[in-house]
């Protein structure tokens, strides 16, 4: 519901940071290998994509993708933590490339641009491509704007959220894995004040967080408390999550952690990269977020301290039992700029590239890398050895951002042996399906939300941080909620209510 990565003051530094990061980390692959177009030129495809890993993918893998697909990829990789700002800047300045990734949490920010004709409607063309025509209609419908399809989706499980925790610290302090919120607090407290690394110094924290209320700690923790996922529908009226008692309970829990110095004191300004670094260096014992991060966090932690041992928890019992927030089954969309893609023929050329990436040879190259170097093949099935795990993280994993509908793609080979922590993350993500909390507005539309959510969400994001930090009282927080309502929030509530009634009748 809220804009990502914005702390009370963090957004003020984003424009400078974006420019620096893009200059340093943008990586374009311009190898000319591959099939040529009739005119003798290899078509180029410029893509703005998020980078979830420290490094961009290996150049020889990208060169092989170029060769197999007959294009020249020009990929601008932007670190995920500043991706939203970079995308917004590119849209505002009219400098988008041909293809732009939009995170699901940012999708409402671009819907007005979609309605104004900035992006191609691709729905009518999907039937012309052997792989794209098999995209899941249910997921496509989740992405629809006014009943039309504009993007190719990256597919994700409903919820990979959970807790990554230092098992060696638990063992040293003779603690069990926490199973309730109070037990979780107790473990965090012990990790902070009882020398879990045994070095005799007061240099550890229970929890490390970053300036992100959704993919950082807050939203996952709040779902354990029973907070609704963005909205709660009660007797036909929508209540925003931040007006519920459970949201206040979560803020009070975070406030307690902050006051007792169990959490990093600069969390409201901390980037994802700094958060990860603090965790892998043994500065904190708990990392709350996507459980699928555990394998690479483990590799990096053990490179610094071979004794570091991580494990996962996905079930924390709260007042309403087990709960975890979910996203729609797409993590984001690739949209196609009408300014950068001038003709229908050029659009089909770009769509043809994405269709080709779903074929067996390209899809498995993007998913697993090169056979022999990154993985082994046995009876047509993939083995992912522990010893090549770091190599895959460095060279292959960033390409995951480019993969379309990979979960439903039957051309991707089955894995029969995964790294132990990866297998556990997959198992617990599947277990999360039993107690998901869905957003009741996913299929609904509110024009005011689409138009004003960036402005309105900042009110609530800042108020949440300021309450946790002790800068405002509960009454001050309620005043900010009233400001949200009077600035357009009340209209959003009404529009969602009307849309729900129309959908029910329909």
C-alpha positions, 0 to 999 in steps of 0.5 A: 500500500505504501511507497517502499524504502522511505524513512522520515528523511531517507527520501530526501537523499534518494535523487543524489543516491540514485544518480551515484548508484546508476553510474556505478552499477548500471551494466549494459551488455552489448555483445553483437552475437546472434541472429540478425534482423533482415536489415543486417542489424541485431535489434537492441532491447533496452531494459530497466531492471532491479538488481537484488544481488551485489553483482550484475550477472556474468557477461558470458551468460548475457552474451549467450542469451543474446546469441540464443535470442538474436538480440542485443540486451542493454540492461540498466541494473538498479539496486532494489533499494533505490529502484522505485526512485529511479523508475519514477525519475525515468518516467517523470523525465520521459527517459524510459527505455523500451522495457521497464520493470514495475514492482507490484507495490509500485504498480498503482503509481503508474496506472495513470500513465498507463491510462494516459497511453504511455505504455502499449496494451499487449493483451491482443498480441499474446495469442501470437506467441507460443509461450506468452499465450499460455500465461496464467489467465488468473494472474493476468487478470490480477494485473489488469487495468480497466480489463486490459493487459499491459505487462508481462508478469514475474511469478512469485509464491504468495508469501516467502516472508519469515525469520532468518535467525542465527542458529549458532547463537540460539545454541550457545545461549541454550534457547529454542526457536521462538514460536510466539511473539513474546518468545521472539522478543525474549530471543531478541533481548538475549541476542542483544544483552547476553553475548551470543557470539561469546566475544565478551563485548556488548556488540550485538543486536537482536534485530536489524531493520531497514527503511522499508515498512513493507519488505523490511521488518514491519509488515511481516511482524504486523501480520503476526500481530493480526494486522490486515493486509493493507485493508480490512473489509467490515460490513461493506466498508474498508478500514485501512490497516493503520486504523486497526488496533493490531497496527498500533500493537505492532508499532508499540512492539517496535517502539519497545525494541527501539527504546531498549536498543534491541534494534539498530537505532538508525533503522529508519534511515538504513539501506537494504545493503547496510542491513544485510552487511550488519547481519552477515558480519554478526552485528545482529541475530535476526533478519526478517524478510524473504526466506529465500535470501537465507542461502546467500546470507549464509554463504556471506556470513560463513565467509566472514565467520565459518562458525555462523549457522543460519536457520529459518522460522515461518510460524510465529503465533500471534493473538489470532494464531498464525498469520502472514501477509501475501502479495498477488501471484506476480511480483511485478510487471514488465511494461512497454513504452510507446515512446521508445517502441514506436511501431507495432512491428517493434513491439512484436519484436520485443515480445518475441524476445520475452517469448523466446526466454521461456523456451527450454534452452534460454529459460534454463540458462537464466535459471541455472546458468551453464551446465558443468559450471553452475549445476549438474544434470542427472537423468534430465534433472538439475542438481545444485551443488553446495560448492557452486552456490556462491558462483550462482549467486554472483553470476546467475541469480540476478537474471531471475528478475528477467524471468517471465512466469517461471513457476508455471513454465513447464520448460524449466527443468526440475531440481532434484537436489537443492542446497539445504537452506534453499530447500527449507525456504521453499518448504516453509514458503509453501507452508505459508499458504495455509495461513495467508492474509490477502489484500481485499482490494487487489482486484478493485480500483480507486482512481484517487488511490492511483492518483494520490497514493504516493503523496498520501502514503508518505503521511502514514510512513512518516507518522509510523516511523515518528511514533516508533521513534517517540517523536509523536504520541498515539494522539499525534499518530491519530491526527496524521491519520485524520490528515490522510483521510482529509487529503483524499483517504476518505474518498479512497475508502468510498471508491473501494467500497463502491468498486466492491459492490459493483464486483459483487453484483457483477 
